Structures are given as structure tokens and as C-alpha cells.
Amino acid sequence: MKPIQPVSVWYNGQLVSATILMLYIIHDNLETSAQFYWQLQTAENTGVAQGNLTMDGQDYIDWDSASDFNQYAWDWAAAQLNLTLA
């Protein structure tokens, strides 16, 4: 989990502030692509938005050769979701 700059999310009929990004790898074919599950959470750990992201092409190649591949994945996912890691 990583803290993010707060974003407003519509959840159960009201706007709530998401401040945490959760990210899990759910599939990696170890060759050309990886799929991630993401979730935005409130400070109280309530999941308020979720989905999947697929990394492939040059992003996957760069991830595979990154010196800190975990941080690369966090940065990549945040960019895909238009989020800023705190």
C-alpha cells in the first residue's frame, strides 16, 4: 500500500476522500505482460474504487529492467490512474 494525494471518489451516494493506493500483481506471463489489481481506500481502509491494469509493450520491458522494479510498478500504476504518490 502507498499513500496518495487525496482524491475525491463517489462512493455509496457521497463523495469520500481516498488516500491509499493498494496494488497487487494478479498475473504475469513473464514475457510480455502483467496484470495488476488496484484499489483506492480511505484512511479508514474502506475500499472505494477498484479495477485492473495491464502493463505491456515498452512499459513491461522497462519494468523488467528497472533497478527497483517494485517502485517502477507503483509509479506506473499511479500514472495510469492519474494519481500522485505522497
PyMOL commands that set and color helices and strands:
alter all, ss='L'
color gray80, all
select helices_A, chain A and resi 57-65+69-80
alter helices_A, ss='H'
color red, helices_A
select strands_A, chain A and resi 2-11+14-28+33-41+47-56
alter strands_A, ss='S'
color yellow, strands_A
deselect
rebuild
show_as cartoon
